[in-house]
Amino acid sequence: MKVIINKENCIGCGACIKYCPMEAIQILAKVAKINEKKCIKCKACVTACMLDAIEVK
């Protein structure tokens, strides 16, 4: 599985950051970036994103 950020939908609001239990998300150039080494694919960020900019495949 991989976490995908839709760069067209992501506005870099940071809502996903506070829901990530592993602190695996940061905002770079106004877009969320996932640290795949820290991410446990719990999908908390997917639920937190109101713009449907994050998905797990």
C-alpha positions in Angstrom: 0.0 0.0 0.0 1.1 3.6 -0.7 -0.3 6.9 0.4 -1.0 9.2 -2.5 -1.4 13.0 -2.3 -3.5 14.5 -5.1 -1.5 17.7 -5.6 -4.3 19.4 -7.5 -6.7 19.0 -4.5 -4.2 19.6 -1.7 -4.0 23.2 -0.6 -1.5 22.6 2.2 -3.9 23.4 5.0 -2.3 20.9 7.4 -5.5 19.4 8.7 -4.0 15.9 8.1 -0.9 16.6 10.2 -2.6 16.7 13.6 -4.4 13.4 12.9 -1.3 11.4 12.0 -0.2 9.3 15.0 3.2 8.7 13.5 4.0 12.4 12.7 4.7 11.2 9.1 3.2 14.3 7.3 4.7 17.7 6.6 3.8 20.5 4.3 6.3 21.4 1.6 5.6 24.0 -1.0 2.0 24.2 0.1 1.4 20.5 -0.5 1.3 17.6 2.1 4.2 15.1 1.9 4.1 11.7 3.5 7.2 10.1 5.0 6.7 6.6 3.8 9.2 5.2 6.3 7.1 6.6 9.3 3.7 6.0 7.8 1.7 3.0 9.1 -1.1 3.3 6.5 -3.7 3.8 9.2 -5.8 6.2 6.9 -6.3 8.8 9.7 -5.1 11.4 7.2 -7.5 10.3 4.6 -10.4 10.8 7.0 -9.1 14.2 8.2 -8.7 15.6 4.7 -11.9 17.5 3.7 -10.7 18.0 0.1 -10.2 14.3 -0.7 -6.6 15.0 -1.5 -5.2 11.8 0.2 -5.8 8.2 -0.6 -4.2 4.9 0.2 -3.7 2.5 -2.7 
